[in-house]
Amino acid sequence: MALMAETNLLNRKAKAEEMETLLDKYIPAVEAMRTKLKKYDRVYKELSDENTA
């Protein structure tokens, strides 16, 4: 958000490249976290079902 706030007509190309670099790192990290959370959610549901039984 700070990068977007600092962007103006004179530096928009440089800031766009900077944002692209940040997103290239951010998106894979988010996907990895999402995968891990799915695993935790599955195990949590299994344990909840087991405890209920």
Backbone as CSV, one residue per row, in Angstrom:
resi,resn,N_x,N_y,N_z,CA_x,CA_y,CA_z,C_x,C_y,C_z
1,MET,0.831,-1.187,0.000,0.000,0.000,0.000,0.878,1.253,0.000
2,ALA,1.975,1.186,0.718,2.871,2.336,0.767,3.450,2.616,-0.615
3,LEU,3.794,1.550,-1.337,4.313,1.736,-2.698,3.289,2.421,-3.587
4,MET,2.056,2.016,-3.468,1.010,2.615,-4.287,0.805,4.084,-3.921
5,ALA,0.908,4.398,-2.649,0.740,5.777,-2.204,1.872,6.667,-2.693
6,GLU,3.061,6.095,-2.827,4.223,6.866,-3.266,4.315,6.999,-4.787
7,THR,3.470,6.294,-5.503,3.520,6.291,-6.959,2.901,7.562,-7.526
8,ASN,3.609,8.144,-8.499,3.075,9.296,-9.211,3.429,9.168,-10.688
9,LEU,3.092,10.155,-11.484,3.332,10.070,-12.923,4.811,9.965,-13.277
10,LEU,5.672,10.517,-12.457,7.097,10.535,-12.775,7.810,9.225,-12.431
11,ASN,7.310,8.487,-11.455,8.017,7.275,-11.038,7.168,6.010,-11.177
12,ARG,6.091,6.073,-11.935,5.159,4.950,-11.985,5.775,3.678,-12.549
13,LYS,6.668,3.788,-13.520,7.277,2.584,-14.102,8.181,1.897,-13.074
14,ALA,8.995,2.669,-12.387,9.894,2.097,-11.369,9.087,1.484,-10.229
15,LYS,8.032,2.158,-9.808,7.202,1.636,-8.714,6.445,0.385,-9.152
16,ALA,6.019,0.336,-10.416,5.331,-0.853,-10.919,6.272,-2.053,-10.912
17,GLU,7.520,-1.841,-11.285,8.505,-2.924,-11.253,8.766,-3.369,-9.817
18,GLU,8.797,-2.415,-8.912,9.006,-2.721,-7.498,7.832,-3.540,-6.948
19,MET,6.618,-3.154,-7.320,5.437,-3.899,-6.881,5.422,-5.301,-7.475
20,GLU,5.847,-5.438,-8.720,5.899,-6.754,-9.362,6.859,-7.670,-8.617
21,THR,7.995,-7.139,-8.225,8.969,-7.921,-7.459,8.380,-8.371,-6.125
22,LEU,7.694,-7.457,-5.453,7.063,-7.805,-4.178,6.002,-8.883,-4.358
23,LEU,5.177,-8.743,-5.384,4.108,-9.718,-5.605,4.659,-11.079,-6.012
24,ASP,5.765,-11.097,-6.732,6.384,-12.371,-7.109,6.826,-13.152,-5.881
25,LYS,7.162,-12.465,-4.809,7.533,-13.129,-3.558,6.291,-13.440,-2.719
26,TYR,5.329,-12.549,-2.716,4.163,-12.642,-1.851,3.208,-13.762,-2.253
27,ILE,2.917,-13.874,-3.529,1.907,-14.833,-3.997,2.299,-16.281,-3.690
28,PRO,3.521,-16.726,-3.972,3.874,-18.104,-3.602,3.826,-18.347,-2.090
29,ALA,4.191,-17.344,-1.311,4.148,-17.501,0.145,2.711,-17.665,0.627
30,VAL,1.802,-16.921,0.036,0.388,-17.031,0.412,-0.152,-18.399,0.021
31,GLU,0.217,-18.881,-1.138,-0.246,-20.199,-1.584,0.282,-21.294,-0.667
32,ALA,1.529,-21.189,-0.247,2.099,-22.178,0.683,1.365,-22.142,2.017
33,MET,1.048,-20.948,2.506,0.325,-20.832,3.762,-1.085,-21.406,3.619
34,ARG,-1.714,-21.169,2.491,-3.064,-21.694,2.250,-3.060,-23.222,2.266
35,THR,-2.059,-23.818,1.641,-1.930,-25.276,1.623,-1.753,-25.816,3.036
36,LYS,-0.910,-25.160,3.811,-0.672,-25.594,5.190,-1.950,-25.466,6.027
37,LEU,-2.688,-24.385,5.853,-3.924,-24.197,6.604,-4.975,-25.227,6.239
38,LYS,-5.012,-25.650,4.988,-5.946,-26.708,4.585,-5.637,-28.006,5.317
39,LYS,-4.340,-28.316,5.448,-3.939,-29.524,6.163,-4.351,-29.436,7.630
40,TYR,-4.095,-28.284,8.259,-4.477,-28.104,9.662,-5.988,-28.205,9.827
41,ASP,-6.732,-27.631,8.904,-8.190,-27.677,8.977,-8.694,-29.110,8.883
42,ARG,-8.101,-29.894,7.984,-8.504,-31.293,7.828,-8.246,-32.061,9.115
43,VAL,-7.071,-31.896,9.691,-6.725,-32.604,10.925,-7.625,-32.143,12.072
44,TYR,-7.904,-30.847,12.139,-8.792,-30.323,13.186,-10.176,-30.953,13.079
45,LYS,-10.699,-31.051,11.877,-12.031,-31.663,11.689,-12.009,-33.125,12.085
46,GLU,-10.947,-33.852,11.709,-10.835,-35.254,12.072,-10.810,-35.419,13.595
47,LEU,-10.030,-34.591,14.281,-9.939,-34.687,15.738,-11.270,-34.289,16.397
48,SER,-11.921,-33.280,15.856,-13.234,-32.884,16.399,-14.242,-34.010,16.257
49,ASP,-14.267,-34.643,15.105,-15.180,-35.764,14.885,-14.863,-36.914,15.828
50,GLU,-13.559,-37.170,15.998,-13.136,-38.250,16.896,-13.537,-37.959,18.342
51,ASN,-13.363,-36.712,18.763,-13.743,-36.335,20.130,-15.250,-36.395,20.323
52,THR,-15.996,-36.038,19.312,-17.460,-36.081,19.400,-17.924,-37.528,19.551
53,ALA,-17.290,-38.429,18.812,-17.662,-39.850,18.866,-17.241,-40.393,20.216
